[in-house]
Amino acid sequence: MRCHDEILQPSRFFLLSETAAYRAPFWLPGGHLQTIYAKLAPAPRVIYRRERWDTPDGDFIDLDWLAGGADEPLVVLFHGLEGGSNGHYARSMMAAVQQRSWRGVVVHFRGCSGEANLLPRFYHSGDAAEIDWVLRRIKANQRGMPLFVTGVSLGGNALLKWLAQERDHAQAVIDAAAAVSAPVDLHAAGEALGRGFNQIYTRHFLQTLRRKSLRKLEDHPGLYDADAVSRARTLREFDNLVTAPLHGYKDTDDYWMRASSKPGLVDIHVPTLLVNAKNDPFLPAEYLPAASEVSAYVTREFPATGGHVGFVSGRFPGHLMWLPQRLLRFFDAKRHPPRMPFDSARSGMLSSTPSQSGIAR
């Protein structure tokens, strides 16, 4: 185990008692600026304790833990493509968690903690099996304390896939979930990232994806075509060469279709918050799920602005705390649901069905 030498900053970042509907600051217009600037905005610094877990298939993952009250809820965060515990959204979320004296953990997908994983496989957008065993192991050590889970971007899609796959069985594992900027339609997102200015994001992702993939060939020769990987210039090309075949998919189209979480949103049986900006460059607004495409357990929150995992707030230089405060307020409401009026409960006027307990469709 080792600690990251990062220091929790004072509360100027996150003393927000209420969370209003998100609106981007006037000085940060447009989805691209709202996406890119978030990586540059001031973010709290946090102290993690790293723990390594062996996986059921003979590999390993690294988890970065945040200390908190022993009897407080635990917030689990699954990061996005090529993300990790030092990302702006992870640090902001964990700082807000610590401000409440809750506990937190950022789960690194394989190969994302700074050290190459052992097996040929990496991680992918539909990795519900990885989500499953990690959450069940965490739950086994929870001692009855609430367990809340956040997935960001790729991690959000994988979390939603798991929720849909488990249906009501997920209720025995977690208490509530939130997915942020999840590319719920991977085909739409993949095509969007291959066009126009969006190609700058693709180039950014491919820098590390190609490097990791070529490094893996040193341990697993012949796994895929090294020259073709080096030439890949789009996520479609990379997924066709690496992601799809390594994880049981026929090709990119098969991967994007089967790993997309959108078709399964109607099957979710755990209170879940979806936060996606309508100007997210990664997923055009027309592909966001309609009310009829989600279950009664799902709350959709689609502000007009915010970019992709951006949601910067305040006067320049801004801060990143609107998003974690929104998520924690949602989780807190599930921890302390409104008390049922005695007369209404006695008369049977209030039901326990999700649509009647304040969870919007």
C-alpha positions in Angstrom: 0.0 0.0 0.0 1.2 3.5 -0.6 -0.2 7.0 -0.2 -0.4 9.7 -2.8 1.3 12.8 -1.6 -1.7 15.1 -2.1 -3.1 17.4 0.5 -6.8 18.2 1.1 -7.4 21.9 0.5 -9.6 24.0 2.7 -13.3 24.3 2.2 -13.4 27.3 -0.2 -14.0 24.8 -3.0 -16.9 22.9 -1.5 -18.9 24.8 1.1 -22.1 24.7 -1.0 -25.1 24.0 1.2 -27.5 23.9 -1.7 -27.2 22.8 -5.3 -29.1 24.9 -7.9 -29.7 23.7 -11.4 -26.5 23.9 -13.3 -25.7 26.9 -15.5 -22.3 27.5 -17.1 -20.6 30.8 -16.1 -20.8 33.5 -18.7 -17.0 33.5 -19.2 -16.9 29.9 -20.3 -19.2 29.5 -23.4 -19.6 26.3 -25.4 -19.3 22.6 -24.8 -15.7 22.4 -25.9 -14.4 25.1 -23.6 -16.5 23.7 -20.7 -15.0 20.3 -21.3 -11.4 21.3 -21.7 -11.2 24.0 -19.1 -12.5 21.6 -16.4 -9.1 19.9 -16.5 -7.4 23.2 -15.9 -9.7 24.6 -13.2 -8.6 24.6 -9.5 -9.4 21.2 -8.0 -9.0 20.1 -4.4 -6.1 17.8 -3.6 -6.8 14.6 -1.6 -4.8 12.0 0.3 -5.4 8.4 -0.9 -4.4 5.1 0.5 -3.7 2.6 -2.3 -4.7 -1.0 -2.1 -4.1 -3.8 -4.6 -6.7 -6.5 -5.2 -6.2 -9.7 -7.1 -8.9 -10.3 -9.6 -10.9 -13.6 -10.0 -9.1 -14.3 -13.3 -5.5 -13.9 -12.1 -4.9 -10.2 -12.7 -5.0 -7.2 -10.4 -6.6 -3.8 -9.9 -5.6 -0.8 -7.7 -8.1 1.0 -5.5 -7.4 4.4 -4.0 -9.2 4.8 -0.6 -10.2 8.0 1.2 -10.5 7.8 5.0 -13.7 8.9 6.7 -16.0 8.1 9.6 -16.3 4.3 10.3 -20.1 4.5 10.4 -20.5 6.8 7.4 -21.5 5.9 3.8 -19.0 4.8 1.3 -18.9 6.4 -2.2 -17.3 4.3 -4.9 -16.2 6.0 -8.2 -15.5 4.3 -11.5 -13.5 6.6 -13.8 -13.7 7.3 -17.5 -11.6 6.3 -20.5 -7.9 6.6 -19.5 -8.9 8.3 -16.2 -7.9 7.6 -12.6 -8.0 8.9 -9.0 -6.0 12.1 -9.9 -8.5 13.3 -12.5 -10.3 16.6 -11.8 -13.7 15.0 -11.3 -12.3 12.2 -9.0 -10.5 14.7 -6.8 -13.5 17.0 -6.6 -15.8 14.2 -5.8 -13.6 12.7 -3.1 -13.0 16.2 -1.5 -16.7 16.7 -1.2 -17.1 13.2 0.2 -14.4 13.9 2.8 -16.0 17.3 3.7 -19.0 15.2 4.9 -16.8 12.8 6.8 -18.0 10.0 4.4 -15.6 7.5 3.0 -14.6 7.1 -0.6 -12.7 4.9 -3.1 -11.7 5.3 -6.7 -11.5 2.0 -8.5 -9.0 1.9 -11.3 -9.8 -0.2 -14.3 -7.1 -2.5 -15.4 -4.0 -0.7 -16.6 -5.1 2.7 -15.4 -3.3 3.0 -12.1 0.1 3.6 -13.6 1.2 0.0 -13.9 0.4 -2.4 -16.7 -2.0 -5.2 -15.9 -1.0 -8.8 -16.4 -3.6 -10.4 -18.7 -4.2 -9.6 -22.4 -7.5 -7.9 -21.6 -7.8 -4.3 -20.7 -11.1 -2.6 -19.7 -14.1 -1.4 -21.8 -17.3 0.5 -21.8 -19.5 -2.6 -21.1 -17.4 -4.1 -18.4 -20.3 -5.0 -16.1 -18.5 -8.2 -14.9 -15.7 -6.1 -13.5 -18.2 -3.7 -11.8 -20.0 -6.7 -10.3 -17.2 -8.5 -8.5 -15.7 -5.2 -7.2 -18.9 -3.9 -5.8 -19.8 -7.3 -4.2 -16.4 -7.5 -2.5 -16.8 -3.9 -1.2 -20.3 -4.7 0.0 -19.1 -7.7 1.9 -16.9 -5.3 4.1 -19.5 -2.6 4.5 -21.0 -3.7 7.9 -24.4 -2.3 6.8 -23.3 1.2 6.0 -24.9 2.8 2.9 -23.0 2.1 -0.4 -23.3 4.7 -3.2 -21.7 4.4 -6.6 -20.7 6.9 -9.2 -19.6 6.1 -12.8 -18.1 8.8 -15.0 -18.1 8.7 -18.8 -17.0 5.1 -19.7 -17.3 4.1 -16.1 -20.8 5.5 -16.1 -21.8 3.4 -19.1 -20.3 0.3 -17.5 -22.1 1.0 -14.2 -25.5 1.4 -16.0 -24.9 -1.9 -17.9 -24.4 -3.6 -14.5 -27.5 -2.0 -13.0 -29.6 -3.1 -16.0 -28.1 -6.6 -15.9 -28.6 -7.1 -12.2 -32.1 -5.5 -12.1 -33.6 -5.9 -8.6 -30.6 -8.0 -7.5 -28.5 -4.8 -7.5 -30.6 -3.5 -4.5 -28.8 -6.0 -2.3 -25.5 -4.5 -3.2 -25.8 -0.7 -3.5 -28.2 1.9 -2.2 -28.1 4.4 -5.1 -26.1 5.2 -8.2 -25.2 8.1 -10.4 -23.8 8.2 -13.9 -22.1 11.4 -15.2 -21.6 12.2 -18.9 -22.1 8.5 -19.8 -22.0 7.7 -23.5 -25.1 5.6 -23.3 -25.2 5.2 -27.1 -21.6 4.1 -28.0 -22.2 4.2 -31.7 -23.4 7.8 -31.6 -20.5 8.7 -29.3 -17.9 6.9 -31.3 -19.0 8.6 -34.5 -19.2 12.0 -32.8 -15.6 11.7 -31.6 -14.4 11.0 -35.1 -15.7 14.3 -36.6 -14.4 17.9 -36.6 -13.0 19.4 -33.5 -13.9 16.3 -31.5 -10.9 14.6 -33.1 -8.7 16.4 -30.6 -10.2 14.3 -27.8 -9.7 11.1 -29.9 -6.0 12.0 -30.4 -5.7 12.6 -26.6 -7.1 9.2 -25.8 -5.2 7.4 -28.4 -1.8 8.7 -27.2 -2.1 6.5 -24.1 -4.2 3.7 -25.5 -1.7 3.0 -28.3 1.2 3.2 -25.9 -0.4 0.7 -23.5 -1.4 -1.6 -26.3 2.1 -1.7 -27.8 3.6 -2.2 -24.3 1.2 -5.2 -23.8 2.7 -6.9 -26.9 6.0 -7.3 -25.0 4.2 -9.6 -22.6 1.8 -11.1 -25.1 3.4 -11.3 -28.6 1.0 -11.6 -31.5 -2.0 -10.4 -29.6 -2.8 -7.9 -32.4 -1.1 -6.1 -35.3 1.4 -3.6 -33.8 1.7 -1.7 -37.1 -2.0 -1.4 -37.4 -2.4 -0.2 -33.8 0.3 2.4 -34.4 -1.6 3.7 -37.4 -5.0 3.9 -35.7 -6.4 7.4 -35.8 -10.0 6.9 -34.7 -11.6 5.1 -31.8 -13.4 3.0 -34.4 -10.1 1.7 -35.7 -8.6 1.2 -32.3 -11.7 -0.7 -30.9 -11.7 -2.9 -34.0 -8.1 -3.9 -33.5 -7.9 -4.1 -29.7 -10.9 -3.4 -27.6 -13.4 -5.6 -29.4 -11.4 -8.8 -30.0 -9.8 -8.7 -26.5 -13.2 -8.6 -24.8 -15.3 -11.0 -26.8 -16.8 -8.8 -29.4 -16.8 -9.5 -33.1 -15.8 -6.0 -34.2 -16.3 -2.4 -33.3 -20.0 -2.3 -34.4 -20.7 -5.4 -32.3 -18.9 -3.9 -29.3 -20.6 -0.5 -29.6 -24.0 -2.1 -30.0 -23.8 -4.7 -27.2 -21.9 -2.5 -24.7 -24.2 0.5 -25.0 -26.2 1.0 -21.8 -29.2 2.9 -23.3 -31.3 -0.2 -24.2 -31.1 -1.4 -20.6 -32.1 1.7 -18.8 -35.7 0.5 -18.5 -34.4 -2.4 -16.4 -32.7 -0.5 -13.6 -34.2 -1.1 -10.2 -31.9 1.0 -8.0 -32.4 4.8 -7.5 -30.1 6.2 -10.2 -29.3 9.8 -11.3 -28.2 10.5 -14.9 -26.4 13.8 -15.4 -25.5 14.7 -19.0 -25.1 18.1 -20.5 -26.9 18.7 -23.8 -23.8 20.3 -25.2 -21.6 17.4 -24.3 -19.3 17.0 -27.4 -19.0 13.3 -26.8 -22.8 12.5 -27.1 -25.2 14.6 -29.2 -28.2 15.6 -27.2 -30.6 13.8 -29.6 -29.2 10.5 -28.3 -29.9 11.2 -24.6 -32.6 8.8 -23.2 -36.2 10.0 -23.2 -38.5 9.5 -20.2 -40.0 6.5 -21.9 -36.5 4.9 -22.3 -35.7 4.7 -18.5 -37.3 3.0 -15.6 -39.1 4.8 -12.8 -36.0 4.5 -10.7 -34.0 6.7 -13.0 -33.8 10.5 -12.5 -32.7 12.3 -15.7 -30.9 15.6 -15.3 -29.8 17.1 -18.6 -28.7 20.8 -18.2 -28.2 22.8 -21.4 -24.6 23.4 -20.6 -21.7 21.7 -18.9 -19.7 19.9 -21.6 -18.3 16.5 -21.0 -17.6 16.0 -17.3 -17.1 19.8 -17.1 -19.7 21.6 -15.0 -17.4 24.4 -14.0 -19.1 27.0 -11.8 -18.5 30.4 -10.2 -16.5 33.5 -11.1 -13.1 33.1 -12.8 -11.1 30.9 -12.4 -14.2 28.9 -11.3 -14.5 25.7 -9.3 -15.6 22.1 -9.9 -17.9 21.5 -6.9 -21.3 21.8 -8.5 -21.2 18.2 -9.8 -20.1 16.4 -6.6 -22.5 18.4 -4.5 -25.3 17.5 -6.8 -24.5 13.8 -6.7 -24.0 13.7 -2.9 -27.3 15.5 -2.4 -29.0 12.8 -4.5 -27.2 10.1 -2.4 -28.1 11.9 0.9 -31.8 11.9 -0.1 -31.6 8.1 -0.5 -29.9 7.8 2.9 -32.5 10.0 4.6 -35.8 9.7 2.6 -38.6 12.0 3.4 -40.6 10.8 6.4 -44.0 9.4 5.4 -46.9 11.4 7.0 -48.6 9.2 9.6 -52.2 9.8 8.4 -51.2 9.2 4.8 -49.3 6.0 5.6 -52.2 4.7 7.7 -54.8 5.4 5.0 -52.5 3.8 2.3 -52.5 6.9 0.2 -48.7 6.7 -0.2 -47.2 3.8 -2.0 -43.6 2.5 -1.9 -43.4 2.3 -5.7 -40.6 4.4 -7.2 -42.7 6.7 -9.2 -44.6 7.8 -6.0 -41.6 8.2 -3.8 -40.1 11.3 -5.4 -38.0 9.6 -8.2 -38.8 11.3 -11.4 -38.9 9.6 -14.7 
